[in-house]
Amino acid sequence: MISHPDKVMFPDDGITKGEVAAYYASVAPLMLPHLRDRPVTMERFPNGIGAGGFLQKDVSRGFPEWLERVEAPKRGGVVHYPIVDDARSLEWLANQNCITPHVWASRTPRLYQPDVCVFDLDPSAEEELDTLRGAALLVRDTLAELDLPCWVKTSGSKGFHIVVPLDSALGFDEVAAFALGVGRVLVARDPQHLTLEFSKADRGGRIYVDVGRNGYSATFAAAYALRARTGAPVSAPCTWEEVERGEVGPRTFTLRNMAARMAEVGDLWADLSKRGRSLKRALARLERAAS
């Protein structure tokens, strides 16, 4: 049961909490395999996205007994993260005014061993779609040289998320080192458009290659998650061919057009979890190239 279903969550679009809950119910069959066993950080907006929100990790108090949780160590204690493995739990997130579930790159019980490596392209200017598309294709082609297939999704915000499925053999430190090594190669190949500078003031209008999603407890927007932006955009899987042809941008897919999209293509990431690869050879190649 969704409380206050008429509460407006996206004021510029008139989208209500009930519509948000209905969206997550409709997308659950596609989304749940990508959420399963991953600690979730909730991005909550109790009064809609126009009033600001907050991130919530811990659900140790005041939450239903049936909600699955996982204890993740942190400095000085633990965090009790929710685990969203079924439609009931996804509905509960929506009822908490959670617009975006952000997920770890690892799954319980192997919390220290990620099963994906994530590259988040974050452009300084949202209008430069051709440059962003070229950057995404450069990431794909660079990873292909390392014999690593990758999948792409719109971020629902400003860029693209590019994901390499892994075999979970390595820990966060090794995966983060790999991602940083690839990031350095990308910047060396296109220094005019790409940067690893975290500070926006130091980016000089370039696209930030964010490799920081690959550390312990770091998160990224889950596949099929809504984003808290006007239009209710979705972080939706797409194909590389669509990226090449310029048919998709960061906010092409929305709450209101995803039903047609799902009917047309299904889950483009359905096989991702079965395609995990080892990073050992790729790490060795990067180390040799850097020496």
N, C-alpha and C positions, 0 to 999 in steps of 0.2 A: 504494500500500500504506500503510495507516494503522498506525503503530506504537502499541503499548499500547492497543488499542481498548477494553479493559475498564476503563481509568482513569476514575474517577468525576469528572465535570466539574461537575455540579450536585448536591451532596451531599444536599440536602433532597428531591430528586426522584429520585435514583438514576440520573440521565441520564449516560451514558458518552461518552467521546471517540468511540467508534464510532458512537453515535447522532447525535452532533453532525455527524460527517463524512457520515453517511447523509442527514441533513437537508439539508446544503448540496449534496449530489449531487442530491437530488430537486428542489430549488428552483433549481438552476443555470439551466435554460432561461428562467426568469422573471427571475432576478436579474442574470445576466451583462450584459444590455443596459444596466443602470443602473450597473454597475461599469466597463464598458468604457472604457479610455483614461484613467481617473481615478487619480491617485496614491492609494495606500491606506496608511493607518496601521493597524497591527494592534494590537488589544487582546488580549494574550496572558495565559493563566492556566496555567502549567506544572503546577500541582498542583490545578487546579480552582478554582472561584470562591470557595470558602471560605477559600482560602489567600492571596488577594490576587493582583493581576496587575500588568502594566505595559504601557505603550504603546511600540511600536517602529515607527519610520519607515524607518530606513536598512537596506538589504539589500545592502551593498557587499561583505560578506565572509561566507564560509561558507554560501552559498546556491547552488542549482543553476544551472548555466549557462543552461539553457533558460528560466528565469524572466525574463519581460520586465521591464525597469526603465526609469525615467525620471529624469534628473538635474534636480533643482529647486534653483535658487540659494537660498542663505540667507546671512545675514551671516557673512562669514569663510569661506565654502566652499559646498559643495553637499550635498544629501541624495539618496541613490539610493533612490527609492520603488519598491515593487513595483507592477506593473500586472497586473490580473486580468482577462484577456480570454477565458479558456476554463475548462472544467470541471477540467482538470488543475491549473491554478493555484489554483482555489478549493479543491480537495482538498488541495493543498499548504498553504494557509492553515490548514485544519482540522487538519492533521497537526502544525502549529506550535503547537497549543493556542490558536489564535486563535478567540475567541468572537465578537467583533464587528469586522468591517472598517469602518473609518471612511473616508469618501471626501471628496475636494475638491469644490468647486462648479464646477470647470473640468476640461477634458480636454486631454491632450496631442494635438497639438502647441501648442494655444492656451492655455497654462497661465495666462496673465495675463488671460484673457477668460472669465469664468464663463458657463455656459449654464443656470444656475439661480440663483434668489434664494431663500434659505431663512429662514423665520421659525420659531423653536423656542419653543413655549410651555412654560414651566417653572413649574408651580405650587408654592407653598410647602407646601400641604397636599394630600395625595393623595386625601383623601376628598371634596373639593369638585368633583365631576364635573360638576354642573350649571353651576357658574361657569366651569369649564374649557371646557365645550361652548359656552357663550355667547361666550367669548373667541375660540374658533376660528371661530365663525360671524361674529363682528365682523371678524376679519382677512379672511375671504372676501369679505364685503360691502364692506369698505373698498377692497380690491383691485379688486372689480368696478366700483366708481365710477371707478377709473382705467383701466377697460377692459382689465383684466388677469385672465384666467382663472387659477385656481390648483388645485393638487391637494393632497390631505391623506393622511397616513399616521400610524398610531400610532407613538409613539416607542419603545414597548417598555419605557419607563421611567416617567416621571410625566406626560408631556404629549402634545402632538401636534406633528408637523412639517408645515408648510405651505410648498409649493414653487411658485414661479412659473417656468415655462420661459422662457428668454431666447434671443435670436438671436446672442449672443456678440459683439455689436458694441461693447460698452463694457467697460472694465476694472474691476478690483476696487474701485478708489476710487469710481467712479461708482455701482456697484451697492451698495456699502456705504452711500454717502450716501443713496441711494434707500431702502434698508431702514431706516435710521435715521429718515428723514423720515416714513415710514409708521408706524414705532414711536411717534414723537411724536404723530401724529394719533390712534393707537389709545389712548394714555395720556390724551390730552386728552378723548377721548370717554367713557372709563370709568376715571377716576382712582381710583375706589374699589377696583377689582379688578385693575388692570394697572399695571406699573411698568417702567422702563428701568434701575432701580438694579441694578448688578452685584453689590454686596455683599448677602448674604443678611440681614445685620443691618439693612439699610436698606429692605428690601422691605415690612416691615409686614404680612406675611401675604399679600401680593398675588402675582399671577402675573407672573413675569419674562418680558417679551417679548425674547427673546435674538436680536438681529440680528447678533451677532458671528460667525456662521457664514459671513459673506460677505466675509471678508478673505482676502488671499493666504495660502495654506497652512492656513487654518482648515478644519475637517472637520465632518461630521455622519454619524450612523449610516446606512449604506447601506440602501436598500430591501431588505427580506427578511432583514436581519441579525438574528441572535440578540443578546440583551442579557444581561449577566452579573448576572441577578437570579433569585431563587427562582421556579420555574415555567418557566424558559427562555422568556421572552416574546420576541416577534418584532416588529420595526419594520415593520409591514405596511401597504401601501396599503389604503385603505377609501374609501367614497363619502361625499359630503357628506350624502346622504339618511340614511345610517347614523348619522352624527354628529348630525344634527338629531333623529332618533328616539331617540337615546340607546342605540343598539344596540351601539356599540363604545366602549371606553375605552382608555386607554394600553396596557394589557397584556391585552387580550381575546384576542389571537392568540398561540399558543405553538408550540413545536416539535411538541407532540403533537396539535394540532388543525389545523395548517397544511395537511396533505395534503387534508383535506376542504375547507378553504377554497379552495385552489388549484383543486381539481376543480370547485368551484361557480362561481367568478368569474374564474378565470384571472388574468392580469396587468392590474389596473385602471389601471396606469400605462403600458400598452403604447404609447400615442400621445403620451406627454408630450414625448419628444425631438423630435417632429415639429411641436410647437405653439409653438416659441420666438417670443417677442414682443419688440419694441423697447421700451426704457424711456424713450426720449427725451421723448415727450409726457408720460408720467407724471411724470418729473423736473421738467419745465417747470411742470406743474400744482402740484406740491408747492412749488416755489420761489415761485410766485405766491401760493399760500395762506399761505406763511410771511412774505411781505414786507408 
